[in-house]
Amino acid sequence: MMPKGFAGLKDGKDQTITFPPVGNLKPGGSADLKATSDSGLPVGYYVAVGPAVIDGGKLRVAELPARAAFPVEVRVVAYQFGRGVEPRVKTAAPVEQTVRIEKP
């Protein structure tokens, strides 16, 4: 997630994030997040919307209300800030995907 007012690094080599589909999950489930950057820099993640958390490179479904209406959507974002020292790398465009939590 970009800090407020940070527009990203504009100097250096471009980079692109590849974020393979996570697939749908069940309540209490988890999935490995396997995004990569073509720059070789590590990719970070955050949950933009929905009942899930990022824990050690995994997307974990958080506790759902007893009367949740399935499917429940979660949006997870992969990002890479770039590098401000040589060799400089620009901030990558974030990649977002929607994961559905299906009825057990």
Secondary structure, DSSP 8 states (H G I E B T S, - for coil): ---TT-----SSB---EE------B-TT-EEE---EETT----EEEEEESSEEEETTEEEE----TT--SSEEEEEEEE---BSSSS-B-----EEEEEEE---
